[in-house]
C-alpha cells in the first residue's frame, strides 16, 4: 500500500490539507475446515481482505480569522472511500456482504473564545444526502441484512475547557 499526506498554507488564513491511500491486500492462503470433518470447505486464498478498501482520500479546506476577540474557523471537507468486501458468505459468493463506495461532503463553522475556555460549532454532515451501505451481513441464503451510513445531518456542539 501507499499513503500520502499534505498540508499547504495557501495564505496566513487559508489551509488545505489532505491524504490519500492505495491498499492492495489479499489473503495469500486462507483455508478452513468449518465443520471439523477433515476437509477444507472454505478457501479464500488470493481473495481480497475484508473491510480493506483499495482507495481512500480526504481533503479539508480551512479558513480561520479573528472575530470578537476569538477565533472563527470555517471547514469544508470531502472524503472518499472505495467499495470493499465487508464479510464473506459461507453459502456462495453472490451472498458476500459489501460496502458501497461513497464520497461525502461535510462542513462546520466553529467559534472559539479568545481565552480558549469554550467553543460553539454548527455542522453539516453528508451534505449531499448520499445513501450508502457501511456494512452488509448475509443471513444464510435467505436475505442480506444491510446497514447504512448517517443521512444528511445538521447540528450544534458546545464545549468547555476546564483546564484553563
C-alpha positions in Angstrom: 0.0 0.0 0.0 0.9 3.7 -0.2 -0.3 6.7 1.8 0.5 10.3 1.2 -0.4 13.4 3.3 0.0 17.0 2.7 -0.7 20.4 4.4 -0.4 23.6 2.4 -0.7 27.1 3.9 -2.2 28.9 0.9 -2.3 32.2 2.9 -2.0 33.1 6.5 -5.7 32.3 7.0 -6.4 29.6 4.4 -5.0 26.0 4.7 -5.5 22.9 2.5 -4.7 19.5 3.9 -5.4 16.1 2.7 -4.4 12.5 2.4 -4.9 9.6 0.0 -4.2 5.9 0.2 -3.9 2.9 -2.1 -4.1 -0.5 -0.5 -3.7 -3.8 -2.3 -4.4 -6.5 0.2 -5.3 -10.2 -0.3 -5.0 -13.4 1.6 -2.1 -15.4 0.4 -3.5 -18.6 1.9 -6.7 -18.8 3.8 -8.4 -22.2 4.2 -10.6 -23.5 6.9 -12.4 -26.6 7.9 -15.6 -25.1 9.4 -17.4 -28.4 10.3 -14.4 -30.5 11.6 -14.8 -33.2 9.0 -11.1 -33.0 8.0 -11.9 -31.3 4.6 -11.2 -27.7 4.0 -14.6 -26.3 3.0 -13.7 -22.6 2.9 -10.9 -21.3 0.6 -10.3 -17.5 0.5 -6.8 -17.8 -0.8 -6.0 -14.8 -3.1 -9.3 -13.2 -2.1 -9.4 -9.5 -1.0 -9.0 -8.9 2.7 -12.4 -7.8 4.0 -13.0 -4.3 5.3 -9.9 -3.0 3.4 -10.9 -0.6 0.6 -8.5 -0.2 -2.2 -8.7 3.6 -2.4 -9.4 6.3 0.2 -8.8 10.1 0.2 -9.7 13.1 2.3 -9.5 16.8 1.6 -10.0 19.7 4.1 -10.2 23.4 3.2 -9.9 25.5 6.3 -10.3 29.3 6.6 -9.5 30.9 10.0 -9.8 34.5 11.2 -10.3 36.6 14.3 -13.8 37.5 15.4 -14.9 39.4 18.6 -11.6 38.6 20.3 -11.8 34.9 19.5 -11.1 32.6 16.6 -13.5 31.7 13.8 -12.9 28.5 11.8 -14.7 27.5 8.6 -14.1 24.0 7.4 -15.2 22.2 4.2 -14.4 18.6 4.0 -14.7 16.0 1.2 -13.8 12.3 1.7 -14.0 9.2 -0.4 -13.9 5.5 0.5 -13.9 2.8 -2.2 -16.2 -0.1 -2.0 -14.9 -3.2 -0.3 -15.9 -6.7 0.8 -17.4 -6.5 4.3 -17.9 -10.2 5.1 -17.6 -13.4 3.1 -20.7 -15.6 2.9 -20.3 -19.3 3.8 -23.2 -20.0 1.3 -21.9 -18.6 -2.0 -20.0 -15.6 -3.3 -23.2 -13.9 -4.6 -24.2 -13.5 -0.9 -20.9 -11.8 0.2 -21.6 -8.6 2.1 -20.2 -5.4 0.5 -19.8 -1.8 1.5 -20.5 1.0 -1.1 -18.1 3.4 -2.5 -19.0 6.9 -1.2 -18.0 10.5 -1.4 -19.2 12.6 1.5 -19.2 16.4 1.8 -19.2 17.9 5.3 -18.8 21.4 6.7 -18.5 23.2 10.0 -18.2 26.7 11.4 -16.5 27.0 14.8 -16.1 30.0 17.1 -13.6 29.6 19.9 -13.4 32.2 22.7 -10.1 34.2 22.9 -9.2 32.5 26.2 -9.9 29.1 24.8 -12.4 28.2 27.5 -15.4 27.5 25.3 -16.4 26.9 21.7 -19.6 26.7 19.7 -19.8 24.8 16.4 -22.5 24.4 13.7 -22.0 21.5 11.4 -23.5 19.7 8.5 -22.6 16.1 7.6 -23.3 14.2 4.4 -24.5 17.5 2.8 -25.5 15.8 -0.5 -27.6 13.2 1.5 -25.9 10.2 0.0 -27.4 6.8 0.8 -24.6 4.3 1.3 -24.0 0.9 2.9 -21.4 0.7 5.7 -22.0 -2.9 6.3 -23.9 -5.9 5.0 -24.3 -9.3 6.6 -25.8 -12.3 4.7 -28.2 -14.5 6.6 -27.8 -18.0 5.1 -29.1 -17.7 1.6 -32.4 -16.2 2.8 -31.7 -12.4 2.9 -29.0 -9.9 3.4 -29.1 -7.5 6.4 -27.6 -4.1 5.3 -27.0 -1.1 7.4 -26.4 2.4 6.2 -24.3 5.5 6.9 -25.6 8.6 8.6 -28.0 10.6 6.4 -27.8 14.4 5.9 -27.4 15.8 9.4 -27.2 19.3 10.9 -26.3 20.1 14.5 -24.7 22.3 17.1 -22.0 21.5 19.5 -20.9 23.4 22.6 -17.7 22.7 24.5 -15.8 23.9 27.5 -12.2 23.5 28.6 -12.0 23.3 32.4 -8.1 23.0 32.4 -7.6 26.7 31.6 
